[in-house]
Amino acid sequence: MSSFTMYTTPWCGYCHRLKSQLDREGISYEVVDIEQQPEAARIVESANNGNQTVPTLVYPDGSAMTNPSVAQVKAHLAQLAERSN
């Protein structure tokens, strides 16, 4: 089960770097290409003041992060896990 959704584009270097870091850490996520899914681009825009900035991560609680470090992702996932306990 994925713990969040990462909105990306195929040409985004920051996206590729974050994906490889998350994969190394064993963190699961779903990838959505905003160029292939226009409705996904709207989600990214709503999280980024109208900009299509990627990577944008959206978590199950509705919170979002734009271009986070892997440490920020891990910390946020830990917070979400604490809240659900």
Number of C-alpha atoms within 10 A of each C-alpha: 6 11 14 21 18 26 25 27 21 11 8 12 13 15 21 15 14 18 20 12 15 18 12 9 11 9 16 14 18 13 17 17 16 20 13 12 11 10 11 17 23 15 16 25 16 12 20 16 9 12 12 20 18 24 27 23 23 21 19 11 8 9 12 18 18 16 16 17 15 17 11 12 19 15 12 16 16 12 11 16 10 9 8 7 5
